[in-house]
């Protein structure tokens, strides 16, 4: 296990390096960073002085070596928008994003297991058809549209919840609901399919012939057998949410997390803040992958960790 963790950590370092290097190259090739960071009214003298101040007047190779050194020390420079260290801005906004992900994905996980199990008990029945219809609807609707409809109904018309921002428990309800619907649909359909497959296996028929009740069979046997694929799809959803979905949801609801901060950094041409955000997200994705592999091994010791 220790050898596996060390090997994955080494691979993770290579992944983070590759992602960071890609961001460095793309931000330089996308245009002149100095022109993106300064207002259009800036003079040529101001551009030259600013480039010297942040080190962009040096050759690309020298800038890249400096960039690698900054990564090691977590020094990405000062955010041009926030006027303070970019990594501090990231660490300040990261808990808000993690709170939103925990609320959204957590509720999706908790609800999907009983919904999928109930639907699997009678394939083709009313509950199963209703669950599948809602699941397909959840997968088909884009999250920005779900968020706007939720604001229109629950905030504007019913006035039950705030439209945006962060501050009270009520503020997280609509963003978490919007974030959870697509994963909930995918989780529920996965649990249903896996549960139907397990219930048709011989060990379930044997257990029922011996007099074991269906609730005990579900709790002790079938749920444990579907846990590994459920962990896999949960990990994929977590990574997708962290790297993409939160950008949409946080922008719609003005939730002060990393997703909204990334959008604002792009709009303001804040190169250093974007590099810090991408670096931290890459680190988190690597950690999530390692943790999921360890959890899968703990659930099913037969899994070989390579």
LOBALO-872912 format. One record per residue (C-alpha): x, z, y. Coordinates in steps of 0.001 Angstrom, whole numbers, plus 500000, padded with zeros to 6 digits. Layout:
// residues N
+--------+--------+--------+
:     c1 :     c3 :     c2 :
+--------+--------+--------+
:      X :      Z :      Y :
...
+--------+--------+--------+
END
This chain:
// residues 306
+--------+--------+--------+
:     c1 :     c3 :     c2 :
+--------+--------+--------+
: 500000 : 500000 : 500000 :
: 502788 : 500924 : 502437 :
: 504569 : 497659 : 501692 :
: 501339 : 495761 : 502366 :
: 500783 : 497550 : 505693 :
: 504347 : 496877 : 506820 :
: 504057 : 493209 : 505845 :
: 500760 : 492837 : 507688 :
: 502179 : 494580 : 510751 :
: 505071 : 492115 : 510764 :
: 502630 : 489222 : 510466 :
: 500568 : 490784 : 513237 :
: 503588 : 490890 : 515528 :
: 504120 : 487168 : 514918 :
: 500434 : 486464 : 515627 :
: 500474 : 488448 : 518869 :
: 503692 : 486713 : 519912 :
: 502177 : 483301 : 519159 :
: 498971 : 484048 : 521063 :
: 500864 : 485441 : 524048 :
: 503233 : 482466 : 524111 :
: 500270 : 480074 : 523947 :
: 498618 : 481803 : 526897 :
: 501894 : 481610 : 528836 :
: 502249 : 477879 : 528199 :
: 498584 : 477058 : 528887 :
: 498513 : 478949 : 532174 :
: 501591 : 477046 : 533330 :
: 500368 : 473646 : 532175 :
: 496846 : 474097 : 533578 :
: 498197 : 473717 : 537094 :
: 500359 : 475407 : 539659 :
: 499785 : 479188 : 539174 :
: 500771 : 479861 : 542795 :
: 498082 : 477470 : 544060 :
: 495528 : 479140 : 541794 :
: 496399 : 482613 : 543033 :
: 496614 : 481896 : 546752 :
: 493774 : 480751 : 549027 :
: 493601 : 477102 : 550034 :
: 494548 : 478027 : 553574 :
: 497968 : 479359 : 552509 :
: 500949 : 477606 : 554105 :
: 503874 : 476146 : 552200 :
: 506104 : 478992 : 553395 :
: 503612 : 481504 : 552058 :
: 503525 : 479697 : 548704 :
: 507321 : 479754 : 548422 :
: 507519 : 483433 : 549373 :
: 504780 : 484371 : 546930 :
: 506398 : 482407 : 544093 :
: 509689 : 484234 : 544716 :
: 507896 : 487570 : 544832 :
: 506312 : 487210 : 541373 :
: 509168 : 485257 : 539783 :
: 507417 : 481895 : 539487 :
: 510214 : 480118 : 541360 :
: 512515 : 480457 : 538339 :
: 512854 : 477883 : 535531 :
: 510211 : 478009 : 532804 :
: 512729 : 479269 : 530229 :
: 513718 : 482177 : 532474 :
: 510053 : 482971 : 533164 :
: 509318 : 482995 : 529428 :
: 512194 : 485352 : 528626 :
: 511032 : 487672 : 531371 :
: 507493 : 487409 : 529987 :
: 508687 : 488470 : 526515 :
: 510493 : 491458 : 527979 :
: 507361 : 492438 : 529879 :
: 505305 : 492317 : 526667 :
: 507605 : 494849 : 524983 :
: 507192 : 497303 : 527873 :
: 503503 : 496462 : 528484 :
: 504418 : 495465 : 532019 :
: 502326 : 492433 : 532920 :
: 502753 : 492888 : 536643 :
: 500142 : 493855 : 539196 :
: 496701 : 492330 : 539089 :
: 496381 : 490125 : 542155 :
: 492685 : 490942 : 542313 :
: 492787 : 494711 : 541673 :
: 496157 : 495316 : 543389 :
: 497372 : 497611 : 540601 :
: 499053 : 497213 : 537186 :
: 497109 : 494718 : 535087 :
: 497465 : 496776 : 531906 :
: 495850 : 499745 : 533664 :
: 492837 : 497599 : 534487 :
: 492582 : 496529 : 530835 :
: 492790 : 500083 : 529488 :
: 490190 : 501175 : 532049 :
: 487669 : 498505 : 531018 :
: 488403 : 498516 : 527266 :
: 486372 : 501697 : 526457 :
: 483296 : 500128 : 528077 :
: 483575 : 497081 : 525837 :
: 484150 : 499191 : 522730 :
: 481110 : 501316 : 523590 :
: 478962 : 498201 : 523867 :
: 480307 : 496799 : 520586 :
: 479751 : 500116 : 518806 :
: 476155 : 500284 : 519999 :
: 475376 : 496628 : 519265 :
: 477144 : 496098 : 515936 :
: 476476 : 499671 : 514807 :
: 472723 : 499210 : 515140 :
: 472961 : 495817 : 513417 :
: 474777 : 497325 : 510435 :
: 472386 : 500276 : 510141 :
: 469252 : 498113 : 510267 :
: 470450 : 495160 : 508192 :
: 471085 : 497040 : 504948 :
: 467531 : 498419 : 504440 :
: 465944 : 495219 : 505801 :
: 467969 : 493000 : 503477 :
: 467387 : 495284 : 500489 :
: 463627 : 495430 : 501058 :
: 463438 : 491653 : 501428 :
: 465403 : 491185 : 498192 :
: 463002 : 493290 : 496129 :
: 460306 : 490597 : 496309 :
: 461856 : 487182 : 497038 :
: 459265 : 484875 : 498526 :
: 456955 : 487727 : 499458 :
: 455524 : 488451 : 502879 :
: 458326 : 490829 : 503912 :
: 460959 : 488388 : 502657 :
: 459457 : 485424 : 504524 :
: 459084 : 487474 : 507689 :
: 462687 : 488718 : 507451 :
: 464045 : 485224 : 506869 :
: 462035 : 483794 : 509762 :
: 463261 : 486477 : 512161 :
: 466814 : 486019 : 510850 :
: 466795 : 482268 : 511421 :
: 465337 : 482802 : 514880 :
: 468092 : 485288 : 515696 :
: 470774 : 482841 : 514577 :
: 469242 : 479941 : 516502 :
: 468883 : 481621 : 519905 :
: 472004 : 481764 : 522134 :
: 472848 : 485228 : 523361 :
: 472751 : 484388 : 527054 :
: 469147 : 483203 : 526611 :
: 468242 : 486346 : 524649 :
: 469725 : 488447 : 527438 :
: 467826 : 486641 : 530184 :
: 464524 : 486904 : 528303 :
: 465161 : 490611 : 527654 :
: 465793 : 491186 : 531370 :
: 462646 : 489260 : 532297 :
: 460422 : 491201 : 529898 :
: 461791 : 494750 : 529792 :
: 463378 : 495038 : 533247 :
: 461439 : 492742 : 535584 :
: 457908 : 492762 : 534174 :
: 457639 : 496089 : 532317 :
: 460247 : 497869 : 534468 :
: 461297 : 500027 : 531529 :
: 465045 : 499441 : 531745 :
: 467638 : 498540 : 534408 :
: 468661 : 494926 : 534746 :
: 472432 : 495407 : 534894 :
: 475346 : 497741 : 535403 :
: 476470 : 500872 : 533608 :
: 475773 : 504532 : 534219 :
: 473047 : 505967 : 532001 :
: 471923 : 505560 : 528407 :
: 469178 : 503224 : 529603 :
: 471789 : 500776 : 530921 :
: 473216 : 500102 : 527468 :
: 469908 : 499387 : 525714 :
: 469419 : 495751 : 526754 :
: 473087 : 494692 : 526400 :
: 473327 : 496340 : 522978 :
: 470042 : 494763 : 521886 :
: 471210 : 491331 : 523002 :
: 474571 : 491753 : 521307 :
: 473036 : 493004 : 518043 :
: 470414 : 490339 : 517289 :
: 472702 : 487581 : 516011 :
: 474855 : 489900 : 513819 :
: 471687 : 491632 : 512603 :
: 470265 : 488310 : 511437 :
: 473493 : 487316 : 509707 :
: 473981 : 490738 : 508080 :
: 470378 : 490892 : 506856 :
: 470496 : 487429 : 505283 :
: 473816 : 488242 : 503624 :
: 472530 : 491564 : 502216 :
: 469359 : 489871 : 500969 :
: 471245 : 487092 : 499166 :
: 473798 : 489453 : 497637 :
: 471129 : 491955 : 496603 :
: 469019 : 489292 : 494879 :
: 472097 : 488198 : 492943 :
: 472910 : 491775 : 491918 :
: 469339 : 492607 : 490872 :
: 469338 : 489650 : 488481 :
: 472488 : 490802 : 486678 :
: 472426 : 492309 : 483228 :
: 473635 : 495790 : 484209 :
: 470577 : 496262 : 486434 :
: 468217 : 495208 : 483644 :
: 470004 : 497574 : 481262 :
: 469813 : 500460 : 483719 :
: 466097 : 499911 : 484249 :
: 465542 : 499717 : 480481 :
: 467201 : 503129 : 480181 :
: 464705 : 504562 : 482617 :
: 466725 : 504682 : 485827 :
: 464592 : 504314 : 488922 :
: 465097 : 501354 : 491221 :
: 466048 : 503507 : 494251 :
: 468857 : 505124 : 492251 :
: 470070 : 501747 : 490973 :
: 470145 : 500389 : 494501 :
: 471917 : 503441 : 495890 :
: 474500 : 503968 : 493155 :
: 475229 : 500482 : 491840 :
: 474057 : 497442 : 493774 :
: 474840 : 498640 : 497295 :
: 478364 : 499538 : 496242 :
: 478874 : 496101 : 494694 :
: 477861 : 494258 : 497871 :
: 479936 : 496503 : 500126 :
: 483119 : 494398 : 499922 :
: 481512 : 491119 : 501075 :
: 479561 : 493108 : 503654 :
: 482817 : 494523 : 505019 :
: 484258 : 491028 : 505211 :
: 481382 : 489587 : 507206 :
: 481265 : 492717 : 509375 :
: 484936 : 492285 : 510197 :
: 484399 : 488651 : 511131 :
: 481473 : 489606 : 513373 :
: 483527 : 492366 : 514990 :
: 486367 : 489962 : 515754 :
: 483958 : 487293 : 517038 :
: 482192 : 489836 : 519216 :
: 485404 : 491237 : 520639 :
: 486906 : 487833 : 521378 :
: 483824 : 485939 : 522544 :
: 480307 : 487352 : 522419 :
: 481037 : 490239 : 524770 :
: 482049 : 487756 : 527482 :
: 478535 : 486314 : 527498 :
: 476651 : 489613 : 527219 :
: 478774 : 491471 : 529765 :
: 478453 : 488620 : 532234 :
: 474658 : 488470 : 531899 :
: 474242 : 492235 : 532326 :
: 477194 : 492837 : 534702 :
: 478595 : 495301 : 532161 :
: 482053 : 496392 : 533402 :
: 484014 : 495616 : 530252 :
: 486847 : 493306 : 529256 :
: 484568 : 490279 : 528900 :
: 483297 : 490444 : 532461 :
: 486798 : 491293 : 533690 :
: 488176 : 488180 : 531968 :
: 485585 : 485985 : 533687 :
: 486359 : 487562 : 537062 :
: 490107 : 487179 : 536491 :
: 489665 : 483458 : 535759 :
: 487495 : 482981 : 538832 :
: 490123 : 484672 : 541016 :
: 493109 : 482980 : 539385 :
: 494500 : 486354 : 538299 :
: 497135 : 485114 : 535863 :
: 498686 : 488496 : 535094 :
: 495381 : 490197 : 534321 :
: 494379 : 487380 : 531954 :
: 497667 : 487689 : 530073 :
: 497151 : 491436 : 529667 :
: 493570 : 490980 : 528415 :
: 494550 : 488374 : 525831 :
: 497468 : 490499 : 524624 :
: 495343 : 493626 : 524097 :
: 492568 : 491695 : 522336 :
: 495129 : 490074 : 520008 :
: 496507 : 493521 : 519135 :
: 493015 : 494829 : 518375 :
: 492184 : 491844 : 516151 :
: 495350 : 492396 : 514108 :
: 494527 : 496104 : 513682 :
: 490944 : 495301 : 512662 :
: 492169 : 492898 : 509992 :
: 494533 : 495467 : 508475 :
: 491920 : 498238 : 508500 :
: 489329 : 496005 : 506813 :
: 491752 : 495075 : 504046 :
: 492504 : 498755 : 503424 :
: 488799 : 499648 : 503371 :
: 488068 : 496818 : 500923 :
: 490812 : 498100 : 498632 :
: 489399 : 501639 : 498851 :
: 485902 : 500401 : 497937 :
: 487082 : 498149 : 495089 :
: 490520 : 499077 : 493652 :
: 490538 : 495811 : 491690 :
: 491249 : 493860 : 494889 :
: 494851 : 492732 : 495143 :
: 496387 : 493122 : 498600 :
: 498765 : 490245 : 499258 :
+--------+--------+--------+
END
